[in-house]
């Protein structure tokens, strides 16, 4: 099945011109720098871009920058005057992401902050930052349940929170799993299920990254 998933992804990427030279260069530079090849796929990057556009997002928060590939997709959807903050733990990743974002001509819109995401989120709250319109979480999965309450504090009614990699090839539903990422996602699911004032669904995905999915949460 994986070969079919990959072939369909490639077909649509080509026929719909999902990617472009800037995005291709972003992936190439990240690969050359030795960054892990775990960025969102071109299809899902464009999906994030479309979500940001249809939500009318003027302020975006991203938890997990990597090389800036998803950051570029999201920031391209910002209107004039729109701003984005993206958080990344690894200093080398921050260096490459800033370079990629600069090449994409988005440095005026995107601020990359380096450090532990939990601490950085708390810092943003302490700064009294205005609620974000869209929040994308694609970091260490075992800590999603710790990040989510802080994301809620940085939200308002209507904020869209997107959390990536919540299906994990179906590992999340296996009772015997010992995968810390799948167990972390389960804790997130339990937290979201008992939190009032949210409208939530999960969209399963199949493509070059295998079988996974994104959780979409709208704050009521």
Secondary structure, 3 states (H helix, E strand, C coil): CHHHHHHHHHHHHHHCCCCCHHHHHHHHHHHHCCCCCCCCCHHHHHHHHHHHHHCCCCEEEEECCCCCHHHHHHHCCCCCCCEEEEEECCHHHHHHHHHHHHHCCCCCCEEEEECCHHHHHHHHHHCCCCCCCEEEECCCHHHHHHHHHHHHHCCCCCCEEEEECCCHHHHHHCCCCCCHHHHHHHHHHHHHHCCCCEEEEEEEEEECCEEEEEEEEEEC
